[in-house]
Amino acid sequence: MPFQIIIEKASLKHIDAIAEIERSSFVAPWSRKMLLSELEGHDFSHAYIAKIQEDPTKKPVIAGYIFFWSVADEIHIINIAVHPKFRKMGIGRRLIQVALDYGRKTGARHAFLEVRVSNLNAQHLYTKMGFKVTGMRRGYYTDNREDALVMKYVFENDKNQKPEFGSQNLEDSKF
Ligand SMILES: CC(C)(COP(=O)(O)OP(=O)(O)OC[C@H]1O[C@@H](n2cnc3c(N)ncnc32)[C@H](O)[C@@H]1OP(=O)(O)O)[C@@H](O)C(=O)NCCC(=O)NCCS
């Protein structure tokens, strides 16, 4: 069945849906306080949701989100999740694209993220998007002392590629 993915800037009104996806996605989910702190926003922090509309007669539902920071010339992807019901539909890819397009528009040179060594699904996604493993943080995750891979995206390497959403205003756009 055809479906539409709608990207919007996240705000406090989305916190319940985000918290539910967070709980269904992580063994050590962010607390409501942590989500609030990101959604209330700092100059450097950004949050977007992906809504999915499977049936044009119904309201779109929140299917995933991304939080990232833009600091100096770096983008740091600090959280991304898609509701289990809506995985493998291209939503994670679209959300990463939002962060990368923001980086392109603002002249970032690199994007970074950390991922559990056991999280192969996420690693596949990041590798497909052009991230490469550049390091490891031993015992980074406090719940089970699991190591994190550090993955990096170099914007210079894609300078010949057309940004997928580059001409849009990310502050209020739906695309
Ligand atoms: C990781 C996650 C965000 C991916 O979201 P998604 O919407 O399912 O990803 P997409 O549908 O956009 O997939 C894009 C690519 O990612 C890879 N991928 C995603 N899910 C995968 C899976 N279950 N198995 C293998 N590869 C997978 C594939 O390469 C896929 O490309 P393809 O469809 O051309 O094969 C989602 O699985 C999730 O929320 N996981 C739990 C939370 C989490 O681990 N977050 C990341 C923390 S670092």
The ligand as an SDF file (V2000), in Angstrom:
LIG
                    3D

 48 50  0  0  0  0  0  0  0  0999 V2000
   17.8780    1.6530   13.2780 C   0  0  0  0  0  0  0  0  0  0  0  0
   16.4660    2.1200   12.8860 C   0  0  0  0  0  0  0  0  0  0  0  0
   16.3130    3.5970   13.2830 C   0  0  0  0  0  0  0  0  0  0  0  0
   16.3290    1.9750   11.3560 C   0  0  0  0  0  0  0  0  0  0  0  0
   15.0940    2.5430   10.9800 O   0  0  0  0  0  0  0  0  0  0  0  0
   14.2510    1.9970    9.7270 P   0  0  0  0  0  0  0  0  0  0  0  0
   13.1910    2.9840    9.4550 O   0  0  0  0  0  0  0  0  0  0  0  0
   13.8610    0.6060    9.9600 O   0  0  0  0  0  0  0  0  0  0  0  0
   15.3880    2.0440    8.5940 O   0  0  0  0  0  0  0  0  0  0  0  0
   15.1280    2.1210    7.0120 P   0  0  0  0  0  0  0  0  0  0  0  0
   13.8720    1.4150    6.6620 O   0  0  0  0  0  0  0  0  0  0  0  0
   15.2720    3.5320    6.5800 O   0  0  0  0  0  0  0  0  0  0  0  0
   16.3390    1.2610    6.4840 O   0  0  0  0  0  0  0  0  0  0  0  0
   17.3980    1.8290    5.7930 C   0  0  0  0  0  0  0  0  0  0  0  0
   18.5280    0.8400    5.6990 C   0  0  0  0  0  0  0  0  0  0  0  0
   18.9360    0.4580    7.0120 O   0  0  0  0  0  0  0  0  0  0  0  0
   19.2990   -0.9020    7.0380 C   0  0  0  0  0  0  0  0  0  0  0  0
   18.4030   -1.6200    7.9350 N   0  0  0  0  0  0  0  0  0  0  0  0
   17.3730   -1.0980    8.6430 C   0  0  0  0  0  0  0  0  0  0  0  0
   16.7640   -2.0770    9.3630 N   0  0  0  0  0  0  0  0  0  0  0  0
   17.4440   -3.2120    9.0970 C   0  0  0  0  0  0  0  0  0  0  0  0
   17.2930   -4.5670    9.5190 C   0  0  0  0  0  0  0  0  0  0  0  0
   16.3230   -4.9350   10.3780 N   0  0  0  0  0  0  0  0  0  0  0  0
   18.1700   -5.4900    9.0520 N   0  0  0  0  0  0  0  0  0  0  0  0
   19.1390   -5.1490    8.1930 C   0  0  0  0  0  0  0  0  0  0  0  0
   19.3160   -3.8740    7.7360 N   0  0  0  0  0  0  0  0  0  0  0  0
   18.4830   -2.9430    8.1890 C   0  0  0  0  0  0  0  0  0  0  0  0
   19.1810   -1.4000    5.6450 C   0  0  0  0  0  0  0  0  0  0  0  0
   20.4400   -1.2070    5.0630 O   0  0  0  0  0  0  0  0  0  0  0  0
   18.1650   -0.4800    5.0390 C   0  0  0  0  0  0  0  0  0  0  0  0
   18.3160   -0.3150    3.6910 O   0  0  0  0  0  0  0  0  0  0  0  0
   17.4960   -1.2600    2.6610 P   0  0  0  0  0  0  0  0  0  0  0  0
   16.0380   -1.1540    3.0470 O   0  0  0  0  0  0  0  0  0  0  0  0
   17.8070   -0.6420    1.3480 O   0  0  0  0  0  0  0  0  0  0  0  0
   18.0290   -2.6290    2.8510 O   0  0  0  0  0  0  0  0  0  0  0  0
   15.3740    1.2310   13.5560 C   0  0  0  0  0  0  0  0  0  0  0  0
   15.6840   -0.1300   13.3080 O   0  0  0  0  0  0  0  0  0  0  0  0
   15.2300    1.4500   15.0450 C   0  0  0  0  0  0  0  0  0  0  0  0
   14.5100    2.3310   15.4980 O   0  0  0  0  0  0  0  0  0  0  0  0
   15.9280    0.6330   15.8490 N   0  0  0  0  0  0  0  0  0  0  0  0
   15.8200    0.7270   17.3270 C   0  0  0  0  0  0  0  0  0  0  0  0
   16.4690    2.0010   17.8260 C   0  0  0  0  0  0  0  0  0  0  0  0
   17.9140    2.0960   17.4210 C   0  0  0  0  0  0  0  0  0  0  0  0
   18.6430    1.1060   17.4000 O   0  0  0  0  0  0  0  0  0  0  0  0
   18.3630    3.3360   17.1000 N   0  0  0  0  0  0  0  0  0  0  0  0
   19.7310    3.5850   16.6940 C   0  0  0  0  0  0  0  0  0  0  0  0
   20.5890    3.8130   17.8770 C   0  0  0  0  0  0  0  0  0  0  0  0
   22.2850    4.1290   17.4150 S   0  0  0  0  0  0  0  0  0  0  0  0
  1  2  1  0
  2  3  1  0
  2  4  1  0
  2 36  1  0
  4  5  1  0
  5  6  1  0
  6  7  2  0
  6  8  1  0
  6  9  1  0
  9 10  1  0
 10 11  2  0
 10 12  1  0
 10 13  1  0
 13 14  1  0
 14 15  1  0
 15 16  1  0
 15 30  1  0
 16 17  1  0
 17 18  1  0
 17 28  1  0
 18 19  1  0
 18 27  1  0
 19 20  2  0
 20 21  1  0
 21 22  1  0
 21 27  2  0
 22 23  1  0
 22 24  2  0
 24 25  1  0
 25 26  2  0
 26 27  1  0
 28 29  1  0
 28 30  1  0
 30 31  1  0
 31 32  1  0
 32 33  2  0
 32 34  1  0
 32 35  1  0
 36 37  1  0
 36 38  1  0
 38 39  2  0
 38 40  1  0
 40 41  1  0
 41 42  1  0
 42 43  1  0
 43 44  2  0
 43 45  1  0
 45 46  1  0
 46 47  1  0
 47 48  1  0
M  END
$$$$
